[in-house]
Amino acid sequence: MPPPGLRERKKNELRRELHRVALERFRRQGFETTTIDAVAAAAGVSRRTVFRHFSSKEALVFEGYAERLGRFSALAKRVPGDASALSAVRRASLEIAREVQADRAAMLAQRRVVQTSPALVAYELELDRGWLASIEQVLAAELPAFEARIWAGATFGAIRAALTTWFEAKGRVDLAKLGARAFDVLDAGGKPARRKR
C-alpha cells in the first residue's frame, strides 16, 4: 500500500485527469449530451471511480473549487501587516488571482465549457455564493453584520468584474493587476470618476 502522501498525490492526479478528459469531452460533444459513462470510458476508469472523486457531472467542470476556496479562507486570516479585514481579503484575493493566472489554460478551457451550458452557468452562480459567504465571514469579524454583507457584495462584484475582463482578454492580461485595480476602485469610494471627453 502506498504511503499517505503518495496516495494523496495519486488521488489529486486522477482528479485533474478526470477534469481534463471531461472538459475535452464537454467541449467536443456538449455538456448536456455527454454522459458520466462516456467520461469514465475516455479516462479508462469506472463510473463509480468518477463519482468517488466528484459529486456530480457539474462538479467535474469545477475541479479544485473547494481547495481554492479553502485556501482563500486560510489566506484571508488577518496578519500584522493588514490594516483591516478588507485589506486581508484584498491580499488573499490577489494571491488566488496569481494562482488562477498560473493555471490560465485550464481556467480558459473551463470558461469555454461553462458558457455553452445554462446548467453550468447556474451551478457556477451557486458556487459564487460560497465565495461571497467566505468574504462576508472575514469582514464580519470586524464590521457589523449588515455592513459586512454590503462590503462582501461590493468586493465580490469587483472580483467578478476583474475575472470577466480577464476572460474576455483570453487571459492575456495580468489578473492580479486587474484585481488590484478593482480593489483600488472600491478603496476610492464616493462617485465613480467620469471619463474625459
N, C-alpha and C positions, 0 to 999 in steps of 0.2 A: 504494500500500500504506500503511495507517495506521501511525503511529509506534508503537513498542513499548508505551508507556504506554496509548495509546488501545486497542490490540489487547487488552491485559490487562483493561482496564475492560470492553470489549465481551464478552470471554470470561466474566468474572465475572457480568455482567448476564444473559447467556444461561444460565449455570448456575443462577442464582437463579430465573429464569423457568421453567426446566425443573423445578426443585424445586417451585415454586408450583403449576404445572399438574399435576405428578404427585401432590402431596398432595391436590389437589382431586378428581382422578380416583379416587385410592385411597379417599378419604373417601366418595365417592358410590357407587362400584361395588365396593369391596373391593380389598385389596392383591393377594390371590391371583388374582382373576379379571380384573384389569386387565393388559393386555399392554404391553410397551415400545412396540409399534407404535401402540397407542391413545394413549399419552402423546405420542409423537413427532407423530402426526397432530394432536392437540389443540394442540401447541405450534408447529405449522407447520414442523417440521424432519424430517430423515430419521432412521431408526433408527440409522444409522451415526453421526450427529451426537450423538445421546444417549449412545452408548457411547464417543464420543470424550471426553466430559466426565464420565461416571460408569461405574465398572467393573461395576456390577450394578444390578438393579432395587432391591435393598435400599439401595444407596448413594445412590440418588435421594432417599430419605427423610431421610438424614442429611447433607445438603449442608452444607458448612462444618466438618465434624468435624475433618478433618486440619488445617485452618487454625487452628481453635480450640485444638487440642492443641499445635500448633507454637507458638502464641502463649503458651500456658501455660508451655511449656518455656523460652521466652525470658524470660518474666516471672519465673520461679522461680529464676533465677540470683541467687546471694547478692549483696546490695549492702551498703554500710557500715551502713545502719540496721537490718539484720536481725540479731537476737540469735542465731539458729540457722538451720539448714536448714529446720526445721519452720516457723519464722516466715516464711521465704521462700516456702514452699509456701502458707502461710495468705494472705500478701499477694497472691500470684499468683492463688490460687483466688477471692479476693474481687473481684479485678479482672475475672476471667472471669465471675463471678456478675453483676456490674454490666452486662457486655455481653449476657449472656443475658437479663437483665431488660429491657434496651432492645429486645431482639428478641422480646418477650413473645408477640405474636400468632402469629408463625411457630413458636415453640417449643411453644405450646399446640396448634397445628394438627398439628404433628409428633407430639406425645404422643398425641393422639386417634387418629391413624392407627396408631401403634405398638401401642397397647393392643388393637387389633382383630385383630392377626395374631401367632400364635405364632412364625412365621418371623422377624418383625421384632423381637420380644422377644428371641429367641435371638441375632439379629445385634447388637442393642444390647449384650447381655452380652459378646459378643466385642469390641466397641469399648471397653467398660469396661476390658478388660484392658490396652488401650493407655494409658488414664489411670492405672491402677494402676502400670504399669511406669514411666511418666514420674515419678510421685510417688516411687516407690522409688528411681529413679536419682538424684533430687535428694538424698534423705535418705542414700543410700549414700555420698555424698561426705564425710559427717560421722560416720555411725554404722556399727558392724559390720553385715555383710550381713543376718544374722538379725534384728537389731533394726530395721534399715531396712525389712525385709519386714513385720514386725509393725506398725510405725508407719504404713507406707503403707496396709496393710489397714484399720487403725483410722481413718486420715484419710479414705480414700476412702469408708468406711462413713458417716462424719459428713457428707461432701459429699452422698452419695446420700440420706441422711435429710433434709437441708435441701432438696434438689431435689424429693423426693417430697412433702414438706409444701407446698412452693411450688406444685407441680402440683395438689395436692388443693385448694388455695385459689384455683385458676384464675389464678395469677399476681397476685393482689390484695394480696399481702404483699411486703415488700422482701426479695428473695433474698439480697442481700449481708448484711443484718442477720441473717437466718436462718443464713447461713453463719458469721457471726461468733459467734453463739450456739453453733453446733455445735463450732467450734474452742475456744470457752471451756470447753465440757464436757470436751473432750479435755485441755485445759491443766490443768483442775482435778484430773484423775486420781483415784485412790482409788475409794471406793464411791460409787455414784450417790446424790444427795440424795433422801430419801424425801418423798413428798407429805405435806403437812399434812392431818390428818383433821379 
